[in-house]
Amino acid sequence: MIELTLEEIAEITGGYLDEVDDPQAQVTSFVEFDSRKITPGGLFLALPGARVDGHDYARAAVDQGAVAVLAARPVGAPAIIVEPTGRVEGDGANADIYAHDADGSAAAVVRALSTLARAVTRRLADHGNLTIVGVTGSAGKTSTKDLMAAIFHCAGETVAPPGSFNNEVGHPYTALRCDWQTKYLVAEMSARGIGHIRHLADIARPTIGAVLNVGSAHLGEFGSRENIAQAKGELVEALPAANDGGVAVLNADDSFVAAMAKRTEAKVVYYSAANPPAPEADYTATDVELDDVARAAFTLHSPNAAPQRIKLQVFGVHQVSNALAAAASAIESGIPAEKVAAALSGHRNASANRMDVYSRPDGVTIINDSYNANPDSMRAAIAALGYTTTARPDARAIAVLGEMGELGAEAEHAHQQLGAELAKYNVDRLIIVGDSPACRALAAAAADRGITTTVGADHAQAAQLVEETLRTPPAAVEQWSQRAAKDVVLIKASNAQQLWRVAATLKSEG
């Protein structure tokens, strides 16, 4: 964060100083809500949660080096106090941070955090050289954010959120990592309702905004894809006009996204990973090839530049579309196409448990995509499983799947549809972790299509069932143990299911 005095922060946030001996003392390090991560010169964010209240750790944070605490009440330590004005109501209240916010303390601190981030990013954009790039979509946000960050890092100091730190806490927290040396902020923006992205874009105003897709993730919260499109399109509405440098990067292969062009005054460019590409597309991919673990190579075509061959190091053909969105955003910011291609070819997966591909010494390949799941990303992962297995003679495709969350009334139907996807890609074995109605619907649909299906009671049992399959050679296959490339295992579910535990066990077993 840029250096600010406690007096300045109080003025920005509308708070008052408590037990502060020197109002001119400066915050010179990061804002943190985990007291264990405080470094000297930092500002501690006292957030109440379900199990602990950050206010109780204020003294420890100051003892560890925090200059002060941003809090909703006096904490017996130097603090900037922002008084609660009531709980968050309406659509905004469905965030975990507000679930146990009885008196509005969390809301007050988060509001102050957002106000501080808004002031800092606008100061940097107005008087520094900060370019803010936003990305949203129903699926692929984090992967695309990681690809963008890899490119922008090659052109200058870049800040991007760790993992999927993309909500009302993670977004301003990330924005406050920027300082006078930061050239790019890559901001991943999520939404649980209409108005959420508008709020995030107001905290850190993007100049370039990429919208990837409108799928069925969070359908239970939004009610319809039309409402999801309304929410995602708030990003392009927040962009400056074309004459002021605004650029909207839209997926021409998604009709909901392409239609967002009329909602912005920014310059509009389209990308398309389809074959053949959409006719209006400015950024396209041709000659797509996949290696034996489904890493894509393709030729990037962009305006006013020679075609560039790119060899991605991330897993799945769907990454071509993500790479095009990242490339378009970077090239429109002024980064040369050849530099973009080199950065994309050198990038490896940056976010844990997202299409993390691991080949065990015994020849088994584990595809750990357990961080999150929705119908679109689940179909992409199953396709990648099928492709990888097909390239290995006699190898079996094994899927370890858990529930996709936040699908509302469509949950059972969405899980049933996965049965057809599993059959389409010749998945041999399905192990389901969980016994919800949605999981039972998936199990029944897969079994109806002849897929050997088992329900694991927990992570340990699921891992055991996989290992039992792996230890048994495919029927009528000779010298299986000598094969360098054997079975392929996909592990995927919504994050709450914690299937990364299965992946960790399988890695250690190999």
N, C-alpha and C positions, 0 to 999 in steps of 0.2 A: 504494500500500500504506500501511497505517497505520504510523506511526513506531515502530520497534522498535530496541533496542540490539543490538549483536552478541552480547552475553552472553545476551539474551533469545532470540535466534534459535538460538543454540547449544543452549540449554536445551530449546526447543521441538523441535528436530530431532534431539536426541541426539548432537550433534557436539561437537567441541572446538575451541578457538581456537588458531590457529597464526600466528605473526608479527604478532599484533595488539597494538599499543601501548596502545590505549585500549578496553577491553571495553565502555565506555559510549557509544562512538561509535554514532550512529544511522543506520539506513537510512531515508532520507526520500523516495526515489524508487522507480522500478519495478525489479522483477526482470527481467533480460534474459539470454537465452542466445546472443545475437549481440553480440559485443563492440563492434561498430560502432554499436549502438543505445544503449549505456550513456550515461546522463546523470548529472551530479553527484549524489551521494547514493544511487545505485543499488546493487543487489546482482547480481553476475554469476554465472550458473549455468554451471558447467563440465561440459558434456555431451560425452562421446566419441561420435563418429559414424563413418560409413563412410569419409570422406575426411579429416576433420580432427578433432582432439581439443580441446575447449574448454579443457582444462587448459593447453594450450600458449599460450593467449591471455590467461591470467589477468593477467599483468603489464601487458599493453596495456590491459586493461579497467580496472585500478586507476589506471593513468596517465591514463585518460580520465575518471576521476571516481568509479569504483566504490568504495564504502566497504570492501568485502571480496568474497571469492569463496566461493561454496558449492561445495565440491569433494570428491572422493573420495580425494585424496592431497595432501601439501604441494606448493605451486606457487610458492614463492619470493616470495610476496606475502601480505598480510593475508587470512586465510581461515578459514572454518568448515569443518572436516573431518568428513565422515561416512564411516566406514570401510565398504568393501564387505563383504557377508556372503554373496556367491555370486550366480550368474546367476539370472535369472527362469526358472522352469520351468513346464511345463504350458501351458494355454490363454493365459495372459498373455504368453508368450514370443513370440507371433506379431506383435508390434509392431516397426516398423522401428527404433525406438530401441534395441532389444535385439539386433538382428541381428549386430552386431559387438561385443557387450559381453562380451569374453573373460573378464574377471575380476569382473564384477558392479559395476563403477564406475558405469555409467549407471544401473543399478537403484538403487544407493545414493543418487545425487543426485536421481533422480526421486522416490524414496520420501521424501526430505527435503523436496523441493518440495511434495509432496502434504500432508505433515504440517504444513508451514508454512501452506499455504492453508487447511487444515482449521481450524487454530487461529485464523487471522485472520477467516475468514467466521463462525465461531461466536461470536467476540467481537463482531463487528459485528451479528450477528443478535440476540444476547442483550442487548447494551448500546447498540446504535444503532437504526436504523430500517430495516435491510436486509431486503428481501424477495427470496428466491431463487426463480426460475421456471425449471423444467427442461423441455426438449422433446426427444423422441426419435421415431424412426420409420424405416422402411426408405427412404423417399423424402420429400423436401420439408423436411427438418430445417433446412437453412441458410436457405431462403427464408422459412420460418415464423419462425425466429429473428430474421431481419432485420425482418419485419413486427412481431413483438413488440417489438423494440428501438425501432422508430419510435414505437409507441404509448407505451411506458413512458418514453421520453425526454420526451414531452410532459407527463408527470406528475411528473418528478423526475430527478435525476442517475442515469444508467443505464450499466452496463457490460455489454457483450456481446462475444463473441469475433469477431475478424476472420475472414472467410471461414468455413472449416469447421474451426476450431481446437477440436476436440471430443474429443480423446483424453487419455491419461494425462499428457501434457505440456501440451497446449494448454488443457485444462480448468483445472488449478491455476494455470497462467500467467495465464489470464484472470481467475480469481477474485482473484488478488493485485493486480489493477488497482483493486480496491475500496478505498475509504477511508471516513472518517467522514461524508463528504458523499454517499456513494452510497446511493441509495434502492432501486434494483433491480439485481439481477444476473440476466441472461438466460443460462442455461447450456444449450448444445447438447450432447447426450450421445450418443456413438456406441458401438457394441459390435462386437467381432470374436468374442465368445464369451460364454457364460453366466457371470455374475458381474462383467462389466466395468462395466455401468451401476450395479450395486450399489456398486462401488468408487468410481465418480465421484460418485454421490449422497452417499456418506459424506464425501467431501472438501468438498462444498458442499451442505448439506442443503436440498432444495427444499421450499417450502411449497405451491407450485402445480406440478403436473406434467401436461404434455400429451403424449399418445401419438397419433401421426398415422395410422400404418398398419403393417401387417405384410406386406411384399412378399417378393420373391425376391433382393434385394440381399444379398450375402455368403452366399448359399445354400451355396456350396462350403465355407465355413468352419463353418456351423451344421448342415448336413445335412438340415434340414427347416424348413418354416414354423412348425411347432409349437415347435421349439427357438428360432427367432427370436422368436416371441411370448413364450416364457418369459423371454428376455433383455430384451426391451423392457419387459415388465411389471414388471421390477425397479424402474423409476422410480416407479410408483404404490405399490409396497410400501414405498418409502422415505419416503412422505409422512406427516406427522403426522395424527392423528385429526381428524375433522371439528370436534370441540369445541376443538381447538387450532389451527384455521384451515386445515387441509389440504384441498386441492381437487384432484381428479383430473379432467382434461379429456379425454374419450374420444371417438373418432370412431365414431359409431353406424353408419356405412356400412361399417365393416370388422368382420366378426364376431369375428375374433381380438382386436381391440382392445376391442370392446364387452364381451367376456367377461372382461376384466381387472377389471371392477367388483368382483368377488368377492375380489380379491386385495388390497384396500385398506380401511382404516378411515376414509379421507378422504371428504369429501363428493364425490359423483360427479355431474358434469354431462356431457351428451352434446351433440355438434354433428353436423349433417348437411347436406351440400351436395346431396343427392339430390333429384330431382323425381319424385314428392312426397317430402318429407323423411321420415326414419325417425320413427315415432310417438313414440318416447321422447325425441326430441331437444329440448333446451332452447334451442339456438342454431341458427337455420336461415337459409337464403338463398332468396329468391324473386325473380321477375322478373329473372333473369339475362340480361344482354345483352352482346354482344361488339362492340367497335369494329373498324375495318378492320385493325388489327394485333393482334387477339385480346386486348385488354385488357378485363377484365370489369367491368361495373357490376351491382350487385345491391342488394336491400333486406335489411338485417340485422334479424332478429327475435330479441329477447333478453328474458329474464324482467324484468318490472316496468319496462319502458322502451318508449317509442314507437319504431316502426320507423324505421330510419336508412338513407338511401340512400348507398351507397358506390361510388365510381368508382376502381378500382384503376389504378395506373400501371405495374404489373408485368404481364408477358406470359403468357397462357395461362389457359384456363378452370379448370385445376386449382388455380390460385391462390385461387379462391373458398373451397375447402376449407381451405387454409392460412390464409386470412384469418379464417375462422370460428374456427379453433383459437386464433389470436392474440387475436381479439376476446373469446372466452370467457375466456381466461386473464386478460386485462386487466380485464374487467368484474367477474369474480369477485374480483379484488384490490381492487376498490372504485373503479375509474376509470369515470366516467359514460359511457354508451353514445354520447352525442353527441360526446364528446371522442375516443373510440375511432374513430368513423366519420371524423372530420376527420383524424386521424393516418393512418389507412389510406389515405384518398383522397390524401393529400399525399406518401406514401412512394414513393420510386423505388428501383430495384434497388441494393442496397448491396454485394453480393458480386460480385467480378469473375468474368466468364465464366459467369454463371448467367442464362439467359434474357435476355441483354443484346441488345436490339433496336436496330439501327442502320439508318437509311435513307440510302443514298448519294445524292449529287447527281444521279446518272443515273437514279434511280427504283428501283434494286434495294434490297431489304431483306434485311439479314443478321441471322439469329437465332443468336447465339453462346451455346450452352449446353454449352460444351466442358469445363466443370469436372469433371463426373462423369456417370455413366450407369449405370442399371440397367433391367431390363425395364419397370418401372412408369413411371419418368421418361422413358424412351425413347418409350413409347406416347403419353404426354402431349405430348411435344415434336413428334412426328409429327402428332398431331391439330392442334396449334397451327399447324404448317406448312400443313397442308391447309386449315384454316379461313381463314388469312390469304390464301392463294393464291386460294381460291374467290371472295373478295371483289374480285379484280382480273381483269377480263375478259382472257382469252387468256394470262394470266401462267402461267409454269411453276413447279412446285414441285421444287426441287433439294435433295436430301439428301446431305450429306457426313458419313459415319458411320465411326466406328472401333469397336474392340472394347469390349464391356462386360466389365470384369474381375471377378474373384472370384466366378464362378458355378459353379466346380467342374465336376462331371460333367454339369451341365445346360447348359453354355455353348453347345454347338453347337445344341441344340434351341431354346434361348432366342433365338438369333440367327436361326434358321430362321423362327420365329414372326413376326419383324419383317417378313418378306416380305409376309405377309398385311396387316399394318398399313400398310405403304407403299402397297399396292394399294388398300386400303380408302379411303385419303385421296388417291388419284389423284396420287401422286408421279410426276413425269415422268422424272426422272433421278436415279440413285443413283451416287455416287462413294464407293468404299470405300478407306480408308487403312489398309493393313496386309494381310498375307497369312497370317494364322494360320488354323487349321482353322475357328474360329468365324467369321472374316471370309469365308472361302470358302463356308461354309454360308449366310451371309446373302446373298452374291452370287448363289449358285445359286437360292435361294428367290425373290429379287427378279426375276431373269431369267426364271424359270418363269412369273411373273405378268405378263410383258410389259413390265417396267420396264427402260429403257435403263440398263445397269449397267457401270461401268468401275472397275478397281482402280488406284489411284494408288500409286506406289512410296513416295512420301514426301509431306511437307506441301507442298513447292513444286510437285510435279507435280499434286497434288490441286487446289491453287489455280489452276494453269494450265488444268486441265480445266474447272473452273467458269467461268473467264473466257472460254474458247472458246465455251462454251454461251451465256453472257450476251451475247457479241458477235454471235451469230447470231439474227436475229429469228425468232419462231415462224412456222411455215409458213403462208402465205396470210393473214398479218396485215399490213394496210396501216398506214403511218405509225406504226410501232412506236416509232421513236426519239422521237416527240413525246409518248408516254405519260408521265404523271407518276408512275404506279405500275406497275412492271414485275415481273420475276421475284422470287421469294422463295427464299432459301438458308438451310437449317438446318445447323448444324455441331454435332455431338454425339458424344461418346465418353467413356470413363473418363479421368480426369485424366492417367494415365500416358501416354496417347497424344499429349498435347500438341497437340490440334487447334486450340487457341487461336491457334497460329501461322498456320493457314489463315485464320482470321477476321481476324487482323491484316493479312495480305497482301491479302485482299479489300477491307477497309476502305480501305487505301492506294491500291488500284487505282481505286476509284470516285471 
